[in-house]
Amino acid sequence: MTNLPGLDDRKMDNLIALRAACQVTGPPADAATVKPYIDEFTRWLDDANSTADRLVRRYVLLTITENRSALGTSERESSDVARLAGELYRKVC
């Protein structure tokens, strides 16, 4: 998940957060549906302290959110998903 040509880290993180949010909520009906997830996920990605760390965080986030929209609503809170990402990230790193 390296940056697309012409995108800086912040914009790429926003794109990754959007993808992860859609994997949690399913296709959004409007921007308000995914905004809390994007905000929470970009805050978590912002904690990266190196390029390698940023890439690991992106990979963990996309891995744990894949097909998550099929789960019940109790598994869909943005802070819960970000907390799970942090726990699994610490297991990897």
N, C-alpha and C positions, 0 to 999 in steps of 0.2 A: 503494500500500500504506500508506495512512494507518491510524491506529489505529482499531479498532472502538470504538464508543461504550462508555465505561466502562472501557476497558483502558489502562493506562499503557504506556510504551515497553517496559519489561522484559517484561511479560506478552505484548505483541504480538510482541516479538522471539522469545519462547519459542514462540508459535504459528507464526510464520514458520519457525523452526528445525525444528519438528515437521513442517511441510509439506515443507520441503526434505529432511529425513531420509527421509520416506516416498517421496519422488520418487527417492531414491538406492536405498533398500533394497526398495522395493515395499511392499505392505501388511504391517505387522509382525505377527508371531505373538505377541509380547509386548513389554513396554516396554524390556527389556534390549537388544533388537535395535536400537532407534533412539537409546538414551541416549548412546552415544559421539558420534553425529552432532549431537544436540541440544546437548550440552556444547560441542563444538568450534565449532559454528555460532553459538551465543549468545556465546561468548568473542569471536569475530570481529566480531559485530554490536556488542558492547560497546565496540569501539574507535572507534565513531562519535563525531565531535566537534561535530556540529550536527544539527538536525532534517533538513536536506537531505542531509547525509552519511549519516544513518541510513537514509533512504528509498532512496538510491542503493545502499547495501550490501544492503538487502532485495531490491531489484530484481535486482541482480547474482546474489545467492545463488539466488533462485528461477529465474532464467534458466539458470544453468549446471547446476542439478540436475534440470531438467525432463526426464523420460523417461530419466534416468540409470540406472534399475534394469535397463534393457535391455542395458547394457554388462557386460563381464566383471568379475569380482571385483577384478582389479588396479586398476580405476578407481573402486573404492568405498570406499577407506580415508578415514575422516573427515578426517584431517589433510591428505591429498592434495587432497580436494575444497575444504577451507578455503584451502589454499595457492593453488589455481587461482583461487578467488574473489578472493583478494588480488591476484594478478597481473592479472587482468582488470579489477578495480576500479581499479588504478593506471593502466591504459590509458585508462579512462573519465575519471578525475579527474586 
